[in-house]
Amino acid sequence: MTAPALQPPAVAVIGGGCAGLAAATELAKHGVPVTLFESARQLGGRARGLNWKDRRLDNGQHILLGAYSETLRLLRESGADSQAPLLRLPLQLVQLPDFALRASARLPAPLHILAGLLRARGLKKRERLAAARFLAWLRLCGFRLAQDLPLGELLASRRQPEAVTRNLWEPICLAALNTPLGEASAQMFLNVLRDGFARAKADSDLLLPRRDFSALLAEPLAQAIRRDGGSVLTNHEITAIHRKGNGYEVICGDAAHAFSHVVLAVQPFRAAALLRELPELAAAARQCDSLDYQPIYTIYLQYPDTVRLPFPMLGLSGGHGQWVLDRGALDGQAGLLAVVISARGPHQNLTQEALAAAVTAQLAQALPHLPAPLWHKVIAEKRATFSCRPHLARPAQRTGLGNFLLAGDYTAGPYPATIEGAVRSGVQCAHLILESL
């Protein structure tokens, strides 16, 4: 009796954000036929560039760490990092008006952070010692909690002073988890501290993009996919996915495309609608439906070209803005500042005009030399990330259907919703497919 012919491998990657681009890049590199479908006209998802007036902005101002090993690897392999797309700076956290922590240039990790903390400006001696004791306790417990709990409760139980929490732990929590400290997962926060600050010294470096994210990530990875024989299709919305034999039929407009494998790499609220059409994936659809979301607002303010910040990235206090980045120092767009507001807050109740005015006043108070801005642009990602809470059930990359995988920063993993988390999920899906072949 003749065995049935095996279907040749062909992978559909649905979604052209960081996760989908990472999965397709890794598959194409290994010679697997792959087609990436993106519903929008532009790749990148929530990490993409856009034009405004005569400037090139990002849909959200992103900050990377040296610990983003998979993201940096993909940039190297695509050839993008040969053009120095990231400004690498030793860790320096400056919270205006009076807090500053600079990692030691001489000591190895994690002593470089501990030394910086013990010399931090703006904290009393007892406050610095309390923070140092917290870091020492984390090392002793291996950055692992017996049971997850809200970060605010953990910090209170470890007697962290209010000034340390306000100037150090809360800004890191908002930047990394995009979730308010009172509801954020303490274990996810510890995972970030462990991998970003307690291992190799270079892991804690700040990596600030010198280009918009379309030019930094999406375009180089799309070129790498095509170079290795894959296809990248924009303006192609997938409306349904059906089982067909041992593979899948992907519906795009009036056309049906056959694939042996599918990687669904869209945002969870979009993934749920496609998953519900496949009864075997009902549990994953419910997990996607159950996720809550947090916003990120980026307020761009164009000042005269002579305006410069004393450091490319500064923390803010006493208002809605949390970080301000100098795009002139990063990509040469002189006088352009980007103010970031992570997670939910009262700023969401303001009109864009009122929010821009409030942030302008906050900057003027922190940096009295600033003149009035020439214009502003507010970009709000209402569902930028999932709410990273304790005991959150996140769907796995491997699903209940053979050769059907999920990719995205919301899928199960050790990190919150970050670019590195998205990239790692995409690479993991690619490796699972390669193993199956």
Beta strands, then each sheet from edge to edge (+ up, - down):
strand 1: 11-14
strand 2: 34-37
strand 3: 49-52
strand 4: 55-58
strand 5: 64-65
strand 6: 86-89
strand 7: 92-95
strand 8: 99-102
strand 9: 206-209
strand 10: 231-233
strand 11: 238-244
strand 12: 247-252
strand 13: 255-259
strand 14: 261-264
strand 15: 293-302
strand 16: 313-315
strand 17: 323-326
strand 18: 336-342
strand 19: 375-386
strand 20: 404-406
sheet 1: 10+ 2+ 1+ 14+ 20+
sheet 2: 3+ 4-
sheet 3: 5+ 9- 6+
sheet 4: 7+ 8-
sheet 5: 11+ 12- 13+
sheet 6: 16+ 17- 18+ 15- 19+
end
